[in-house]
Amino acid sequence: MKLKHLSQSVMLMGVAVGAFSSTALASGYHFGSQSVSAQGTAFANGAEAADASTIFYNPAGMSRLTGTNFSGGLTLVVPDSEYTDKGSKNVNGTAIKGDNGGNFAPDYVVAPSFYATHQLNDKWTVGLGIFVPFGAQLDYGNTWAGRYALESIKLETLNFNPSVSFKLDEHHSFGAGISAQYMKATLSKAVDVAGGFSSLPAAQQSEIISQIVSAGGNPAKLGSVQPGQASLDADGWGYGVNLGYMFQMNENTRFGLAYRSNIHHKLDGSANWNFNNVSTDPVINATIQSLAKQLGHVSSGGSVTVDTPESISANTFHKLNDKVDLMADLTWTRHSRMDSIDIKFSQPGEGDLVIKQGWRDTFKLSFGGNYHYSDALTLRTGVAYDQSPVKNDDLRHPALPDSDRYWLSFGANYKLSKQSSIDVAYSYVFFKNADINYKDGCNPNSTTCTGNGETTVGSYKTNLQFLGLQYNYSF
C-alpha cells in the first residue's frame, strides 16, 4: 500500500517560474507586472525608458535617465477563477467524490516593486531593482475532487537586481545586471489511503484485515477511511544575469534588445506526512501509520533542482508627434526547459516524485501608446497576447491551470512637480477556457516512485484584474 504523494510539490517549486497568483498572472509562473508605468502600455514600452523601472525591461535604458531616479510601486491583482469537475477518478478508476474547490483563488494579492538609478557621469549609470518575478497562490481545500493532485500551493520569490549601463555615444547604449533570487515554496495534497488499499492484491488486503481483527479493530470501517495528508516546505537562492542594448536612431525613434538568463535553483526543505486521523477506529489508524512508516512515509528532507526560463525581448519606441508615442514589444521565453521535475527525498526507500510537464517555448506580443494630454498628464493604453507554455489538457495541472490570455491596459502619468510624478494603471486579462485531464503516472503501491495515480478531469474559467500605483521621484 504505497500511499505516496507530494505529487505536485515540485510542480510549484519545480517550475520556479513563477510570485503570487490565482492561476498564472503571465505565462508559466511569471507574476506579469514589474512596473506600473509598463503595465499601462501592456508592457510594450521596453524601449521607452521613462523611469527607473527600465532596470527590469532593459537596463541599457538607464543611460537615458539623468541624475538620481526612484520608482516604487504596488500592484493589486483581483482574480476571478472557477473550476468545474468533470469526472476526476482515483488510481482504480473510481470517481472521486468532492466539490469544485470553492473560491480557490485568493480575494486579492499585492506585490511591490522598487527601482533606483544614479548617473555617475555622462557615460555610466548604476541602479538597483527589487521585484517579484514569479509566484502562485491557490487553496482548493481538502474536500475538492482534485485533492489527490493538490490541496494548496504558495510560491513566493524576491529578486535583487543591481545593474549598470554604459552610453557609448548618442546612438548606442549597453546595460547589464546580476540577479540574486530567493524562492520559497509550500504545498499540500491529500494522500489516497482508500485507493492505495483497494488497489492492493486481494491476498494482501486479507492479511491487513486479519491484523486489524486480531488487534480488536473493526475492518468494516476501512470503507470510510479518510485521506492522509502530505506537505512540503522548501526554499533556496539562485543567481543569474540580464543584458540590454538600446539603439537611438534619431531623437524620435529607438530600438531595444534585452536578455534575462535562466536561474538555477536548488530548493531544500522538509516533507511531512500526516496519517493521524484517517479513521475513527484507533486500530485502523495505527495500522495505517505503521504501514506508512514501513513504506518510508515519514517526515524527512526533500530537495528539487530547477531552472527558470531565459527570455529575449525586442522592442521599439517612436514619437509620432508632440502628442502621440507608439511602441511595441516581442518577448520569447524558453519554457521548454521545463520537461519534467524530479523531487528527491532523503528518507531511504522513498521513491522520487517525477512530474511530467513537457512545456513549450512561448512568445508575448504587445502594442501600446502614450497620449500627452498636457504638460502634466500623459495617458497610456496597450494590448497584448501572452501565450501559455502548457501544450495540451493532458499536461495541465491544478497547480498551474494556465492558458493563453489577452491583456487590455489603461494607464496615466501625472506630474506632481518638476521632480515627482505618479503612475496609475488598470488591466483586464482574459484567459481562454482551459480543460484539464492530468494523470499522475505513479501507482500508490509502487516502490520506485511517489504518487497517488489519480486523474484530474475538469475545466477552468479565469480572468484577472490588475490595479497599479507607482510613485516616481528624480533629483
Buried (B, 14 or more C-beta within 10 A) or exposed (E): BBBBBBBBBBBBBBBBBBBBBBBBBBBBBBBBBBBBBBBBBBBBBBBBBBBBBBBBBBBBBBBBBEEBBBBBBBBEBBBEBBBEBEEBBBBBEEEBEBEBBEBBBBEEBEBEBBBBBBBEEEEBBBBBBBBBBBBBBBBBBBBBBBBBBBBBBBBBBBBBBBBBBBBEEEEBBBBBBBBBBBBBBBBBBBBBBBBBBBBBEEEEBEEBBEBBEEEEBEBEBBEEBBBBBBBBBBBBEBEBBBBBBBBBEEEEBBBBBBBBBBBEBEBEBEBBBBBEEBBEBEBBBBBBBEBBEEBBBBEBEBBBBBBBBBBBBBBBBBBEEEEEBBBBBBBBBBBBBBEEBBBBBEBEEBBBBBBBBBBBBBBBBBBBBBEBEEEEEBBBBBBBBBBBBBEEBBBBBBBBBBBBBBBBBBBBBBBEEEEBBBBBBBBEBEBEEBBBBBBBEBBBBBEEBBBBBBBBBBBBBBBBBBBBBBBBBBE
